[in-house]
Amino acid sequence: MSLGDLPPLREALAAHGLMARKAFGQHFLLDLNLTRKIARVAEVGPGDVVIEVGPGPGGLTRALLETGARVVAIEKDARFRPLLEALGSVAGDRLELIMDDALKVDQAALACGPAHVVSNLPYNVGTPLLIKWLTGPWTPLSLTLMFQKEVAERIAAQPGSSAYGRLAVIAQATARARLAMEVPARAFTPPPKVDSAVVRLTPRADRPSPARLEALQHVTAAGFGQRRKMLRASLRPLGGEALAQAAGLDPRARAETIDVAGFLRLADAWLAGRDRLRPAPQ
């Protein structure tokens, strides 16, 4: 049997009496034309290792396997084990199934080397997983991820736009991000209340160091925590006007107007000030 001989996803779901669970943020993408398009956006093929989170019934998994890639699928919902194991019986050792919570799994250990991440992420864990991949110790080769359209727009937003905020700064400081395609709500079963979009992220070679990333998270949390206030007010807990000036920024500017480079300078200035105040070793 080949991948093309497998029953349609709707038939497989019906045969097992499976429905999406709202608690898991599940919305199934069953159109193989769409999942194949996502696989093309991901630019994966034979010899590549792909980590997929939340495969559900396996629509995107099928498309990824069709490229010749090896897929490590992490699924929390045990109801989908029979469907994914049936897919594995055809794909052989090119599909590894991990029944676990992706927020707790060590992806680096699973991949055993460089790997891409391609996922139609469950809505309720999408952003935490993205931050984990972008700021954690393991860096994927690329990330091709589907989010709610609003979240996708926040990831790729530019300074001065209403969508620009902390998520955009962290994502763009660590990766090159672009909106690759939009997917209407009607494409899903059941359809969510909002449209979705696929974001393609390629980690930067000059990715900030762990200390700099930690500082960036501090200054963005403060700056966007009160986004309508000027930097001298929103950054007051971290140094306020003096910190902004040390980064070469106008203290009267608002966070939403500061580009990624400006926030990295704020992170550097905060780190430098913290180091000056740190007691000398005895």
For each residue, the residues with C-beta under 8 A, 3 or more apart:
1: 5 6 89 90
2: 5 90
3: 6 62 65 66 87 90 91
4:
5: 1 2 90
6: 1 3 12 62 86 87 90
7: 11 12 15
8: 11 12 30
9: 12 13 28 30 32 57 58 59
10: 13 14 30 189
11: 7 8 14 15
12: 6 7 8 9 15 16 57 83 86
13: 9 10 16 18 19 28 30 57 83
14: 10 11 17 18
15: 7 11 12
16: 12 13 79 82 83
17: 14
18: 13 14 57 79 80 83
19: 13
20: 24 26 27 28 56 189 190
21: 24 26 77
22: 25 26
23:
24: 20 21 54 76 77 122 124
25: 22 122 123 124 125
26: 20 21 22 54 56 77 122
27: 20 123 188 189 190 191 192
28: 9 13 20 56 57 59 188 189
29: 34 35 59 60 120 146 183 187 188
30: 8 9 10 13 57 59 189
31: 34 35 59 187
32: 9 35 36 59 62 63
33: 36 37
34: 29 31 37 38 183 187
35: 29 31 32 38 39 59 60 62 63
36: 32 33 39 40 63 66
37: 33 34 40 41 181
38: 34 35 41 42 60 63 118 120 144 146 181 198
39: 35 36 42 44 60 63 64 66 67 118
40: 36 37 43
41: 37 38 144 180 181 198 200
42: 38 39 50 64 116 118 142 144 200
43: 40 142
44: 39 48 50 64 67 69 116 118
45: 48 67 68 69
46: 67 68 69
47: 68 69
48: 44 45 67 68 69 70 115 116
49: 69 70 72 111 112 113 114 115 116
50: 42 44 64 69 70 71 72 115 116 117 118
51: 71 72 74 107 110 111 115 116 117 118 119 140
52: 55 60 61 64 71 72 73 74 117 118 119
53: 74 102 117 119 121 122 125 129
54: 24 26 74 75 76 102 119 120 121 122 125
55: 52 58 59 60 61 73 74 75 80 84
56: 20 26 28 59 75 77 80 120
57: 9 12 13 18 28 30 80 83 84
58: 9 55 61 62 73 80 83 84 87
59: 9 28 29 30 31 32 35 55 56 62 63 120
60: 29 35 38 39 52 55 63 64 118 119 120
61: 52 55 58 64 65 71 73 84 87 95
62: 3 6 32 35 58 59 65 66 87
63: 32 35 36 38 39 59 60 66 67
64: 39 42 44 50 52 60 61 67 69 71 118
65: 3 61 62 68 69 71 87 91 94 95
66: 3 36 39 62 63
67: 39 44 45 46 48 63 64
68: 45 46 47 48 65 94
69: 44 45 46 47 48 49 50 64 65 94 116
70: 48 49 50 93 94 95 96
71: 50 51 52 61 64 65 91 94 95 96
72: 49 50 51 52 96 98 110 111 115
73: 52 55 58 61 84 95 96 97 98
74: 51 52 53 54 55 98 100 102 105 110
75: 54 55 56 78 80 81 84 97 98 99
76: 24 54 99 100 101 102
77: 21 24 26 56 80
78: 75 81 99
79: 16 18
80: 18 55 56 57 58 75 77 83 84
81: 75 78 84 85 97 99
82: 16 85 86
83: 12 13 16 18 57 58 80 86 87
84: 55 57 58 61 73 75 80 81 87 88 95 97
85: 81 82 88 89 97
86: 6 12 82 83 89 90
87: 3 6 58 61 62 65 83 84 90 91 95
88: 84 85 91 92 95 97
89: 1 85 86 92
90: 1 2 3 5 6 86 87
91: 3 65 71 87 88 94 95
92: 88 89 95
93: 70 96
94: 65 68 69 70 71 91
95: 61 65 70 71 73 84 87 88 91 92
96: 70 71 72 73 93 110
97: 73 75 81 84 85 88
98: 72 73 74 75 105 110
99: 75 76 78 81
100: 74 76 104 105
101: 76 104 105
102: 53 54 74 76 105 107 125 129
103: 125 128 129 132
104: 100 101
105: 74 98 100 101 102 110
106: 109 110 138
107: 51 102 110 111 115 117 133 138 140
108: 111 137 138
109: 106 112
110: 51 72 74 96 98 105 106 107
111: 49 51 72 107 108 114 115 138
112: 49 109
113: 49
114: 49 111 141
115: 48 49 50 51 72 107 111 140 141
116: 42 44 48 49 50 51 69 140 141 142 143 144
117: 50 51 52 53 107 133 140 142 143 144 145
118: 38 39 42 44 50 51 52 60 64 143 144 145
119: 51 52 53 54 60 144 145 146
120: 29 38 54 56 59 60 146
121: 53 54 125 126 129 130 145 146 147
122: 24 25 26 53 54 125 126
123: 25 27 126 147 148 192
124: 24 25
125: 25 53 54 102 103 121 122 128 129
126: 121 122 123 129 130 145 147 148 151
127: 130 131 147 151 167
128: 103 125 131 132
129: 53 102 103 121 125 126 132 133
130: 121 126 127 133 134 143 145 155 167 171
131: 127 128 134 135 170
132: 103 128 129 135 136
133: 107 117 129 130 136 138 139 140 143
134: 130 131 170 171 174 175 201 203
135: 131 132 170 174 213 217
136: 132 133 139
137: 108 210
138: 106 107 108 111 133
139: 133 136 203 207
140: 51 107 115 116 117 133 143 203
141: 114 115 116 203
142: 42 43 116 117 200 201 202 203
143: 116 117 118 130 133 140 175 199 200 201 202 203
144: 38 41 42 116 117 118 119 180 198 199 200 201
145: 117 118 119 121 126 130 198 199 201
146: 29 38 119 120 121 152 183 196 197 198 199
147: 121 123 126 127 151 152 155 196 197 199
148: 123 126 151 152 192 194 195 196 197
149: 152 153 182 194 195 196 197
150: 153 154 163 194
151: 126 127 147 148 154 155 167
152: 146 147 148 149 155 156 179 196 197 198 199
153: 149 150 156 157 163 179 197
154: 150 151 157 163 164 165 167 168
155: 130 147 151 152 167 168 171 177 199 201
156: 152 153 168 171 172 177 178 179 199
157: 153 154 161 163 164 165 168
158: 161 164 168
159: 164 256 257 258 259
160: 164 256 257
161: 157 158 164 256
162:
163: 150 153 154 157 168
164: 154 157 158 159 160 161 168 256
165: 154 157 168 169 224 227 255 256
166: 169 170 220 221 223 224
167: 127 130 151 154 155 170 171
168: 154 155 156 157 158 163 164 165 171 172 260
169: 165 166 172 173 216 220 260 263
170: 131 134 135 166 167 173 174 213 216 217 220
171: 130 134 155 156 167 168 174 175 177 201
172: 156 168 169 175 176 177 260
173: 169 170 204 207 208 213 216 260 263 264
174: 134 135 170 171 203 204 207 208 213
175: 134 143 171 172 201 202 203 204 207
176: 172 201 202 204
177: 155 156 171 172 199 200 201
178: 156 199 200
179: 152 153 156 182 197 198 199
180: 41 144 197 198 199 200
181: 37 38 41 197 198
182: 149 179 195 196 197 198
183: 29 34 146 187 188 195 196 197 198
184: 187 195 196
185: 188 191 192 193 194 195 196
186: 191
187: 29 31 34 183 184 191 196
188: 27 28 29 183 185 191 192 196
189: 10 20 27 28 30
190: 20 27
191: 27 185 186 187 188
192: 27 123 148 185 188 196
193: 185
194: 148 149 150 185
195: 148 149 182 183 184 185
196: 146 147 148 149 152 182 183 184 185 187 188 192
197: 146 147 148 149 152 153 179 180 181 182 183
198: 38 41 144 145 146 152 179 180 181 182 183
199: 143 144 145 146 147 152 155 156 177 178 179 180
200: 41 42 142 143 144 177 178 180
201: 134 142 143 144 145 155 171 175 176 177
202: 142 143 175 176
203: 134 139 140 141 142 143 174 175 207
204: 173 174 175 176 207
205:
206:
207: 139 173 174 175 203 204
208: 173 174 212 213 216 264 267
209: 212 213
210: 137 213 214
211: 214 215 271
212: 208 209 215 216 264 267 268 271
213: 135 170 173 174 208 209 210 216 217
214: 210 211 217 218
215: 211 212 218 219 267 268 270 271
216: 169 170 173 208 212 213 219 220 263 264 267
217: 135 170 213 214 220 221
218: 214 215 221 222 238 267 270
219: 215 216 222 223 235 238 263 266 267 270
220: 166 169 170 216 217 223 224 255 263
221: 166 217 218 224 225
222: 218 219 225 234 235 237 238
223: 166 219 220 227 231 234 235 255 258 263 266
224: 165 166 220 221 227 234 255 256
225: 221 222 234
226: 229 233 234
227: 165 223 224 234 254 255 256
228: 254
229: 226 233 234 254
230: 233 234 251 252 253 254
231: 223 234 235 240 241 243 244 249 250 251 252 253 254 255 258
232: 235 236 240 241 244 251 252
233: 226 229 230 236 240
234: 222 223 224 225 226 227 229 230 231 254 255
235: 219 222 223 231 232 238 239 240 243 244 266
236: 232 233 239 240
237: 222
238: 218 219 222 235 243 270
239: 235 236 242 243 246 269 270 273
240: 231 232 233 235 236 243 244 251
241: 231 232 244 245 251
242: 239 245 246
243: 231 235 238 239 240 246 247 266 269 270 273
244: 231 232 235 240 241 247 249 250 251 253 266
245: 241 242 248 249 251
246: 239 242 243 269 272 273
247: 243 244 262 265 266 268 269
248: 245 262 265
249: 231 244 245 253 258 262 265 266
250: 231 244 253
251: 230 231 232 240 241 244 245
252: 230 231 232
253: 230 231 244 249 250 257 258
254: 227 228 229 230 231 234 257 258
255: 165 220 223 224 227 231 234 258
256: 159 160 161 164 165 224 227
257: 159 160 253 254
258: 159 223 231 249 253 254 255 262 263 266
259: 159 262 263
260: 168 169 172 173 263 264
261: 264 265
262: 247 248 249 258 259 265 266
263: 169 173 216 219 220 223 258 259 260 266 267
264: 173 208 212 216 260 261 267 268
265: 247 248 249 261 262 268 269
266: 219 223 235 243 244 247 249 258 262 263 269 270
267: 208 212 215 216 218 219 263 264 270 271
268: 212 215 247 264 265 271 272
269: 239 243 246 247 265 266 272 273
270: 215 218 219 238 239 243 266 267 273 274
271: 211 212 215 267 268 274 275
272: 246 268 269 275 276
273: 239 243 246 269 270 276 277
274: 270 271 277 278
275: 271 272 278
276: 272 273
277: 273 274
278: 274 275
279:
280:
281:
282:
